[in-house]
Amino acid sequence: MGDAGRRFAVWKNTGENGYSWDNMDDCGEVAFSNEEISSTSTSVYKLQDGCAPVIDGTKDAIWEFADVNYINRHFRYENPSLNKATWQAVWNDTSIFLIVSVEDNNFSPSWISGDVDWMSDKLEIYFDVNNNLKDGGGPASTAGHYQIAPNFSDNTYQDNASFPMYSGQHGQLVAVAYAYKVNAPNYIFEYAVNIADLLGTDGISLDPHNIDMIGFDICIVDRDAGENIRKRAIWRNTGARDECWYNMDDCGRIKFSTNTVVEFPRPEIRLKGENILICLDSGRNSYNWYYENQLLTEELKQFYWITSGFSGNYYVATENQYGCKMKSNPFSFTAKSGTLKSSEPYIGIYPVPAKGDFMFEMADENSGRIILNIRDFSGQIIKSLLLEKDAEYISGKIDVHNISKGVYIIEIVYNNKAYFKRVLIN
């Protein structure tokens, strides 16, 4: 009011490249899909062997690897009063892990003695493991459908329990470890669901080594203080097809995938005179170094100096910041004219975190083309650059002003090999 100027809010084109507001060189892109919105699937990525979140109602660092999905649809005419609600999921060979975060702008205690549990704040998760997702059923009527909906405890707002859940009238038990933590007006639910307990209509359990896609949905039951009605926020099933709230014909789908960019951190190589330092910064203090499969028992730090007299293959094993106990790929070193030469190039990325740009550098005796991809944790390429390496050392500044804040994977493809590093952009 009283301001004659105009100010633009944009989706993608920020004009930072000097383009006019109507120039589309810096615009975004939309992809047209034949999937109905109600049946849109999302990928759930597999964790490395030995990795699992701690079920305690707290977001561990491991959840950085999982896509964030918003629960922002309303069931029919209902109008839940939530500021923000999201879910994330990952899986391994035994379990499906879920975490749901809710920001409630009118929090009411979740359950109090004498209350009706389905009228209180709670969370309901649905699985449909049948091959036919359009069977007109839900957990109360059809085998292979599951509802996981533990209550809050009486006058208690945090718990950590393992609890068997039934699949409706069919009596199929599912082992569920769950926890919830309330920091009113917000709360978090976290689950681990046993994959082997999820049976289809044929009575056969899901095979963790051969899962493709299953039906899935999340419903948040929201009751505000002073009201005696429930208002539901859901991920997919809006009830628009006159379906019951637990009928899963209009549910979403989750696709079980492996994220190739989420792997054991590659040790960094740093050069100093005739020696080479290999370093692994995993956020832990316990490391085991190996030389030609022989444990170097005295070396427990996150770095190890290799001198020109000890060429050969080296490994490092550690429990990283995601709770994964793994062993790295071998790094080969050879002595040449009194100086060690590494089988791997030196790659440096700094500063971390990056605010508007970061420096990239590489040292290696070979030349070649470098493809640098910035990926989010779903594996999608956000930005791609092509560099020509015609000298032993190359460096350059990478502009990330137009990239949203968050944690990203930097994929460096060089001479038919790929290297990965994490970077925080803020």
N, C-alpha and C positions, 0 to 999 in steps of 0.2 A: 504494500500500500504506500503510495507516494513515491515509488521507485519507478522511473521511466525506463530503466534498463531491462533487458531480458537475460535470463540465466537458464542454461540448458542442463537438464539431467539426461544422461545417455546410458544405453545398455553397454555398448562396446567402444564406439568411436569417441575417444577423449580429445582428439585434435592435437595431441602432443607431437605428432609428426608434421605439424604445420599445415594440415589440410583444412579446407573450408568445412563448415558443419554439414553441408550436403554432399561432400565427397565421400565415397564409400570404400576407398582403398583400405581403410582401417576399421571397416564394419565387422560385425560378427557373421556367423553362418547358421542356418537352420537346416536340419536334415528331415526329410519327409518319410515317415514310417507308416506301414499299413497296420501296425498294432493299434487296437483300441486302447484308449486311456485306461479303462478299467482293468485291462489285462496286461498292462505294461510290466515287463520283467526288469529286475535289477540283478546285477552280479554280486555274489557273495564269494569272497576269496578265501582260499585255503591257507592256513598257517603252516609254517615250516615244522618239520618234525621236532617235537620237544617244546613247542610254543603253545601257551594257553593263557588267557587272561585270568586273573584272580577274581573269583566271584565274591565281591564284597561291596557292590554298589558304588564303586569308584572307577573313574575312567583311567585305566592303566595306559602307559605309553603305546602298548600294542594296538590300541584302537585307532591310532593314527593311520593304520593300513586299511581301515574299513571305510567304504563310502558312507556319507551321511544322507539319509533319506528322511524327508519331511512328512509328518503326519498332520496334514492341514486340510483334509476334507471333512465335511460334516455329514453325519448319517441323517438322511432325509431332511426334515425341517428343524432339527435340533441345532443349537448354537452354543457349543462349549466355549468357556471363557479361558482359553489358554493363550499365553503369549507366544509360545514356541514349543514344539514337540518333535523329536527326531528319534530314529532308530538306526542302529548299525548292527551288522552281523559278520561273523567269520566262522570258519569250521576247520576241524582236523579229522583224523581217522576215527575218532570216537564220538565227537560231540558237535552240535551247532551252538555257537555262543551268540547271545543277543544282549544288547544294552539299549535301554530306552530312557531318554532324558526329557523331562517335562518342566517347563516354566509356566506355572499356574498363577494367573493374576488375581484369583479369588480362592485361596486354598481353604479347604475344609478338612478337618481330621478324617483320616481315611476310613477308620472303622471304630466304633465305640459300642460297648455292650448294649444290647437292645436294639441296635440299628439293623437295618436290612442290608446285607452285604452288597447286593447288586445295585443299591441306591447310593453307595459310597464311592469315593475316589478309588479306582483300581485300574488294573491293566489286564487286557485279554489278548492272548496271542493264539493264532490259528494256523494249523498245518493241514494241508490236504496232499497226501502222498500217493493218491490214486493216479493211474494213467489218464483216466477220463475226469477232467476237472469240471465238466458240466453234467454232474449227476444229480442235481437238485437236492443235495444233502449237506448236512453239517454234522458237528460232533455229537449232537443229540440223537441222530437218526442213522448215520451211515458209517460203516467201518472205514478206517483209513483217514478219518477226519479227527483232528485233535484240537481241544481248547485247553490252554495253559493259563490259569487265572487264579493264582494264590492271593489270599487277602493280606492286608496289613494285620499285624497282631493287635490285640486289644490294648488300646492306649499306648502302644509302642510303635515307634516309627523306624526301626531298623532291625534287621534280622539277617541271618545267614543259615540256610537250612537246605537239606536234601529231602525232597518230598515226592511220593508217587502220585501221578495225576492220571485220572481215568479219561478214556475217550468215550464219552457219552454212555449210552446204555449197553455198549458192547464190552465194557469191562477191560479194555486194553490199557495196561499200566505203562506209563512213561516216567522214567526216572529223571527228575529235574532238580538240579541244584540251583538255588536262587538267593538273591539278596536284594534288599532295597534300603535306600538311605534317603532320609528326608532332611532338607534344609529349607523349611517353609519360607516362601510358598513353592519351592521347587523340590523335585524328588527324582530319583534314579532307580530303575529296576534293572537287574542284571541276571542272566540265566545261562545255564549250560544244559542242553537237552540231549539225552542219549540217543544217537542215531539208530542204533540197533533196535530200540523199542518202538520205532515208528513203522507200523505195519500197514500194508495196503489191503484192499479187499481180498486179495489172494492169500493173506496171512503171512506174506513174506516181508521181512524187514528191509529197509533201505540198505543198499550196499555202499559203504563210504568210498569204495574204490570205483564205483560206477553210478554216481548220481549225476543227473543232468539238470532237471528243473522240477520243482514241486509248487503247489499252490501255497500261498502265504498271505496273511493279513494281520494287522494290529489294530485294536480298538482301545481307546482310552475313555473310560467312563468318568465323567467329570460332574461332581456335585458341588455347588457353591454354598457357602454359609447362609443359613436361613431359607434354603430352598429344599423341596422334597421331590425333585425330579432329577432324572439323569440325562445328561447331554453328552453325546458320543462324538469324539474325533476319531477318524479312521484313516488308514493309509490308502485303501482302494475301494472297498465295497460301500458305496453311498446309499444302497437300498433303492436306487432309482428304478430298478426293474421289479419293484414291489417284492423284493426278497426279504426274508426274515433277517435279522441282524447277524445270525450265526450261519446262514446259508452261504456257501462258499463259491457258488457259480460265478459271482462277480468279483472274486478276490483277485489279488495280484499274484505274481509268480516270482520266485527267486531262482536264479540260475547259479549252479555251483561251478566256480571257475578257479583256475590257478593263476596267480599274478606273478608273471615272470620277473618283474622288477623288484619284488620283495625277496631278497636273498641275503645270505650271509655277507656282512660288510667286507669288502676287499681291503686288506691291509694297505696302507699308504707307503710309498717308497720315497725316502728323502735322501739326497746325495750330500756327502760331506767328505771332500778330499778323496782318498782311496777307499773309504769305507761307505757302506750303505746302511741306513737306518730303516727298518720296517716297523710300522706303527699301526696299531688297531685301536681306535677310539670308540669303544662300545658302551662307555658309561659304567663299566664294571671294573673291579680291582683284581680279579682273578683270571690269569691267563696261563696257558700251557703252550710252550714253543717246542716244535719238533724239527730235527734235522735228519733227513733220510729215514723217517719213521721212528727215530730214537728220541725219546722225551728228554729235553734239556731241563733237568729237574731244578736247577738253580735259577732258571729264568721265569719269573712270575709276573713281570711288569708288562705294561701294554706296549712296550717298544723293545727292540732287540737289535744290537749292532752286529753287522756281518762284516768281517775283515776279509782281505784278499786271500788269506790262507784257508778260508773255509767256504769254498764254492760248492754248489749242489742244490738240492731241493729243500725248501723250508715250508713249514705249516704253522698255523696258530689255531688254538681252540679256546673258546671262552663261552661264558654265559653272557649274552648281550643284554641290552636294556629292556628287551621284550621277553626275557625269561627263556630264551632259546639257547640250548647247549649244542653248539655245532662246531665243525672243523672246516677251516678254509681250504680252498683249492691250493695246490702246491705253487710255490714261487721258486723259479730256478735262477741260480746265479752262477756265472762262470768268471774265472780270473783271466784277464787279458791285458798283457803289458803292465802287470802290477796293479791294475785297477779292476774292480768288480764291474761286470756288466749284467744288468738284470733282464730277465725274460719279459718283464712288464715295464711299461713306461711310467715315469713319474707324472702324476696328475695333481694339480693343486687348484682348489676353489676357495676363494675368500673375498670379502669377510663373511663370516657366518654369525648372526643372521645378516642377510642382504636387505638393504632398504630401497634402493632404486636401481642398482646394478651390482654385479659382482665380477671379480677378475677370474679368468680361466687361464691356466698355464699348463704346458706339457713339455717334458724333456725326454727325448728318445733319439737314438742315433739314426733311426729310419725316417724316411719321408712318407707322405701319404695324405689322403683326404680324411678330414675329421667331420663327422656328422654329430652335432650336439642337439639332443632332444630334451626339452624340459617336460616331464610327465607329472600328472597328479597321481595319487596313490591308487586310482582305478586303472592306471596304465595309459590313459588318454594323453596324447601329445598336445601340450598347451602352446609350445613355441619350438621352432626348429631352425638351426643355423648350420651353414656349411663353411668350413674353414680349410684352407690348403696349408699343409705343413711342409715347407721346403727347407727347413733348417733344423738343427738338433733341438733348439728351444723355440717355443712359440708361446705368445701370451696375447690376451685381448680382453676388452671390457664387454660384458654381456648386459644389455639393457632389459630390466624386468619391471619397469615402471607400470606397464599395463597389465601386470599379473596380480591377481588377488592375493591377499595375505594367506600364508599357510605353509605347510611342509610339502616339498616337491622332491622328485627323483631326477637327478641329472644323468642322462644316459649319454655316454661318449662312445661312438662307434668309430673304431680306428683300425685299419688294416685287418678287416674281417673279424674283429673281436670287440666285444661290448664291455664297458666298464660303467659302474653305477656309483653315484654319490648322492647323499641327501643334502638339501639346502633349505633353510628356513627363510622365507621372504616376509618381512613385516614393514 
